[in-house]
Amino acid sequence: MELVHSRLISEASTMLDGSGLQIAAVAEALGFTDPAYFSRFFKRLTGVSPRAYRAGAVLRKPSADTSYAAWP
């Protein structure tokens, strides 16, 4: 069950980061019939709500002037 939950969180994170879908649409795409249950599930496993995760995703994205030339 832990593997299934981690996969769901991974997919949810990807969808929240990379798409403009509403949280209810993400929940439906992942098989949740109730968006509120999805939000509780996501928060229980990540410690943050889907809305807060999405808001934080803006902070996690690298800026346009980031240079990858210094990478090993």
Backbone as a chain_set.jsonl record, in Angstrom:
{"seq": "MELVHSRLISEASTMLDGSGLQIAAVAEALGFTDPAYFSRFFKRLTGVSPRAYRAGAVLRKPSADTSYAAWP", "coords": {"N": [[0.819, -1.177, 0.0], [2.02, 1.149, 0.693], [3.709, 1.635, -1.458], [1.867, 2.139, -3.521], [0.659, 4.453, -2.518], [2.862, 6.193, -2.471], [3.381, 6.373, -5.179], [1.012, 7.586, -6.088], [1.253, 10.091, -4.801], [3.558, 11.001, -6.049], [2.682, 11.234, -8.735], [0.621, 13.094, -8.339], [2.09, 15.299, -7.423], [3.625, 15.859, -9.693], [1.592, 16.556, -11.492], [0.493, 18.776, -10.183], [2.642, 20.519, -10.218], [3.267, 20.779, -12.975], [1.017, 21.457, -14.484], [-1.903, 23.408, -15.228], [-4.188, 22.516, -14.149], [-7.141, 22.378, -12.145], [-7.316, 21.582, -8.659], [-9.331, 19.775, -8.075], [-9.637, 18.542, -10.552], [-7.176, 17.274, -10.808], [-7.403, 15.489, -8.696], [-9.542, 13.922, -9.621], [-8.394, 12.83, -11.934], [-6.565, 11.144, -10.793], [-8.123, 9.239, -9.676], [-9.658, 9.794, -7.429], [-12.784, 10.323, -6.043], [-13.762, 12.319, -4.486], [-12.736, 15.548, -4.05], [-12.036, 16.727, -1.607], [-11.286, 14.56, -0.028], [-9.011, 13.766, -1.434], [-7.388, 15.999, -0.934], [-7.036, 15.779, 1.855], [-5.715, 13.296, 1.939], [-3.376, 13.912, 0.468], [-2.248, 15.909, 2.104], [-1.871, 14.487, 4.479], [0.167, 12.715, 3.764], [2.227, 14.323, 2.739], [2.432, 16.537, 4.344], [1.651, 19.03, 3.659], [-0.887, 21.0, 2.125], [-2.507, 20.441, -1.108], [-2.922, 22.914, -2.404], [-1.147, 24.645, -1.05], [1.2, 23.309, -1.697], [1.289, 23.683, -4.459], [1.522, 26.477, -4.531], [4.011, 26.722, -3.35], [5.493, 25.543, -5.319], [6.147, 27.409, -7.19], [8.195, 28.733, -5.95], [10.124, 26.75, -5.929], [10.973, 26.419, -8.542], [13.648, 26.846, -10.853], [15.268, 29.955, -11.589], [15.209, 31.945, -14.622], [17.715, 32.876, -15.277], [19.514, 31.045, -14.333], [22.506, 29.267, -14.452], [23.688, 26.296, -15.779], [26.216, 25.552, -16.286], [28.139, 25.307, -14.34], [27.722, 22.92, -13.167], [28.767, 19.651, -12.163]], "CA": [[0.0, 0.0, 0.0], [2.93, 2.286, 0.743], [4.174, 1.857, -2.822], [0.76, 2.761, -4.255], [0.512, 5.818, -2.017], [3.99, 7.017, -2.924], [3.19, 6.614, -6.613], [-0.049, 8.588, -6.208], [1.809, 11.384, -4.405], [4.477, 11.39, -7.113], [1.874, 11.693, -9.874], [-0.069, 14.32, -7.937], [3.094, 16.368, -7.396], [3.945, 16.182, -11.081], [0.444, 17.241, -12.083], [0.343, 20.074, -9.547], [3.754, 21.356, -10.669], [3.391, 20.981, -14.407], [-0.207, 21.745, -15.218], [-2.782, 24.418, -14.664], [-5.443, 21.879, -13.771], [-7.638, 22.621, -10.805], [-7.018, 20.48, -7.754], [-10.399, 18.785, -8.249], [-9.347, 17.801, -11.778], [-6.048, 16.398, -10.488], [-7.961, 14.423, -7.865], [-10.327, 13.033, -10.485], [-7.477, 12.116, -12.826], [-5.871, 10.119, -10.013], [-9.083, 8.248, -9.217], [-10.37, 10.206, -6.228], [-14.108, 10.844, -6.392], [-14.01, 13.48, -3.639], [-11.533, 16.386, -3.971], [-11.676, 16.958, -0.207], [-10.548, 13.38, 0.42], [-7.69, 13.867, -2.049], [-6.623, 17.016, -0.204], [-6.655, 15.193, 3.146], [-4.734, 12.26, 1.636], [-2.132, 14.571, 0.074], [-1.691, 16.597, 3.269], [-1.43, 13.475, 5.445], [1.414, 12.09, 3.333], [3.278, 15.286, 2.442], [2.518, 17.564, 5.377], [1.219, 20.311, 3.108], [-2.062, 20.828, 1.269], [-2.194, 20.591, -2.532], [-2.875, 24.347, -2.732], [0.121, 25.165, -0.538], [2.26, 22.681, -2.488], [1.332, 24.371, -5.744], [2.056, 27.816, -4.283], [5.443, 26.552, -3.107], [6.144, 25.082, -6.545], [6.691, 28.594, -7.84], [9.464, 29.021, -5.282], [11.094, 25.685, -6.207], [11.433, 26.43, -9.932], [14.854, 27.655, -11.042], [15.047, 31.188, -12.335], [15.619, 31.884, -16.018], [19.128, 33.202, -15.431], [20.331, 30.011, -13.721], [23.45, 28.642, -15.368], [24.013, 24.921, -15.456], [27.588, 25.325, -16.722], [28.963, 25.007, -13.19], [27.409, 21.584, -12.676], [29.87, 18.705, -12.423]], "C": [[0.875, 1.257, 0.0], [3.445, 2.641, -0.655], [3.099, 2.56, -3.657], [0.598, 4.215, -3.822], [1.649, 6.711, -2.496], [3.882, 7.324, -4.41], [2.1, 7.67, -6.852], [0.467, 9.983, -5.856], [2.763, 11.892, -5.478], [3.719, 11.939, -8.32], [1.16, 12.995, -9.551], [0.897, 15.5, -7.941], [3.452, 16.82, -8.803], [2.821, 16.974, -11.727], [0.254, 18.629, -11.478], [1.436, 21.038, -10.006], [3.639, 21.745, -12.14], [2.132, 21.31, -15.162], [-1.002, 22.823, -14.502], [-4.119, 23.843, -14.254], [-5.85, 22.279, -12.359], [-7.362, 21.388, -9.957], [-8.08, 19.393, -7.871], [-10.153, 17.935, -9.497], [-8.172, 16.85, -11.573], [-6.553, 15.206, -9.676], [-8.728, 13.422, -8.713], [-9.428, 12.209, -11.401], [-6.751, 10.981, -12.101], [-6.826, 9.099, -9.4], [-9.817, 8.589, -7.938], [-11.712, 10.803, -6.641], [-14.442, 12.107, -5.604], [-12.729, 14.312, -3.534], [-11.089, 16.658, -2.532], [-10.895, 15.765, 0.351], [-9.136, 13.382, -0.168], [-6.816, 14.858, -1.29], [-6.161, 16.488, 1.148], [-5.568, 14.126, 2.962], [-3.376, 12.892, 1.327], [-1.465, 15.224, 1.283], [-1.162, 15.601, 4.297], [-0.069, 12.897, 5.059], [2.55, 13.079, 3.079], [3.463, 16.345, 3.52], [2.063, 18.93, 4.908], [0.031, 20.052, 2.175], [-1.676, 20.967, -0.203], [-2.081, 22.056, -2.954], [-1.55, 24.96, -2.277], [1.297, 24.579, -1.31], [2.411, 23.401, -3.82], [1.899, 25.779, -5.582], [3.557, 27.765, -4.044], [6.195, 26.111, -4.341], [6.754, 26.252, -7.301], [8.05, 28.928, -7.24], [10.539, 27.988, -5.609], [11.652, 25.727, -7.618], [12.682, 27.302, -10.073], [14.537, 28.9, -11.859], [15.621, 31.055, -13.749], [17.099, 32.151, -16.208], [20.057, 32.198, -14.736], [21.234, 29.369, -14.776], [23.772, 27.241, -14.88], [25.456, 24.583, -15.842], [28.49, 24.911, -15.556], [28.691, 23.618, -12.626], [28.538, 20.624, -13.013], [29.628, 17.856, -13.638]], "O": [[0.533, 2.277, -0.598], [3.596, 3.817, -0.986], [3.406, 3.479, -4.416], [0.421, 5.101, -4.658], [1.422, 7.857, -2.883], [4.249, 8.413, -4.851], [2.248, 8.538, -7.711], [0.146, 10.951, -6.544], [2.773, 13.084, -5.785], [4.076, 12.987, -8.86], [1.097, 13.897, -10.386], [0.551, 16.583, -8.414], [3.567, 18.016, -9.072], [3.07, 17.953, -12.43], [-0.11, 19.564, -12.191], [1.186, 22.233, -10.166], [3.883, 22.895, -12.508], [2.173, 21.433, -16.386], [-0.788, 23.101, -13.322], [-5.079, 24.583, -14.035], [-5.003, 22.49, -11.491], [-7.194, 20.287, -10.48], [-7.76, 18.208, -7.775], [-10.432, 16.736, -9.493], [-8.173, 15.74, -12.105], [-6.18, 14.061, -9.935], [-8.579, 12.212, -8.542], [-9.676, 11.022, -11.616], [-6.371, 9.985, -12.715], [-6.392, 8.196, -8.684], [-10.54, 7.746, -7.407], [-11.765, 11.689, -7.494], [-15.309, 12.88, -6.01], [-11.735, 13.837, -2.985], [-9.895, 16.804, -2.27], [-9.948, 15.946, 1.117], [-8.175, 13.04, 0.521], [-5.643, 14.59, -1.035], [-5.021, 16.722, 1.546], [-4.615, 14.065, 3.74], [-2.351, 12.464, 1.857], [-0.253, 15.105, 1.464], [-0.126, 15.839, 4.917], [0.757, 12.62, 5.929], [3.72, 12.711, 3.192], [4.516, 16.977, 3.606], [2.087, 19.891, 5.678], [-0.04, 19.012, 1.52], [-0.635, 21.544, -0.516], [-1.23, 22.398, -3.776], [-0.911, 25.701, -3.024], [2.285, 25.272, -1.553], [3.524, 23.694, -4.256], [2.681, 26.225, -6.421], [4.292, 28.651, -4.479], [7.412, 26.282, -4.415], [7.77, 26.094, -7.978], [8.956, 29.36, -7.953], [11.73, 28.3, -5.575], [12.699, 25.136, -7.879], [12.761, 28.376, -9.476], [13.649, 28.892, -12.712], [16.418, 30.158, -14.026], [17.686, 31.705, -17.194], [21.247, 32.466, -14.568], [20.776, 28.982, -15.851], [24.088, 27.034, -13.708], [25.865, 23.428, -15.728], [29.498, 24.236, -15.765], [29.371, 23.188, -11.694], [29.194, 20.775, -14.043], [30.462, 17.019, -13.982]]}, "num_chains": 1, "name": "protein.A"}
